């Protein structure tokens, strides 16, 4: 009895029957995918190693280390082997943060953080705090200005005392600290000052008059300082972000006015881990200026510079729309 059963074609027989160009595509695509994945995997490892070696044994000062971004930076730098000096208003909370860092790391390859109580709102305490910071290790390599005070209100409703408090926290405090440590950096001809600033240091939106003024002031200070200290081997970097989110609940939009989209909420906001990663990258690359923002705020910056009347009209329209919505 004859059998009509035929043997199944092998993989190679199928390949021989296929068009050569199609065969090349079938074999090439998986190879490209694997190679690309391998490249990004190795790139991540290299970046991680560079980040650790770039801060290993470096004396790093972080102001407002108790904020979300400050804690994230403290964790990354601590694991990288930095000699941390953590600054904040509450010494008790700084001790808790230091304990958390110690419990989450290997004590044989990390250094116990030094703690300094620092309040930019109390300018009379600044000289003592600066002396204490310098006495920790006798020098410092990196100083991250992270602290910020925010307020939102119509200009006529803000008191002069509130204006002064904002300027102390956002401008006079960081400027005083920078001036206090500069002589020591200049004598060693090395150092890196990094300002974490709001995008409102570059543009303004309504109901943030005093806040935007303080952010413009500190931005201008560090922009001027950059040129002054470059000859001493000191790098000055500024990072302007739209908003540092503290929780997932802040990622939902709460306002639909035009100007509110320029400075608040996800997807325009930045998470603490994203901000800390950008700080690492900026310190490694020594970039002078970084803007962490999507397209709309960046367009607003350029519009303010090249088409100011358009920018002013959009801001005014946003205020009118917000007022109309509140009356409904």
PyMOL commands that set and color helices and strands:
alter all, ss='L'
color gray80, all
select helices_A, chain A and resi 11-17+20-55+68-79+91-103+123-137+155-157+160-188+199-201+209-232+248-251+259-262+272-285+295-306+308-327
alter helices_A, ss='H'
color red, helices_A
select strands_A, chain A and resi 59-62+83-88+114-117+142-145+191-198+234-241+244-245+270-271+289-292
alter strands_A, ss='S'
color yellow, strands_A
deselect
rebuild
show_as cartoon
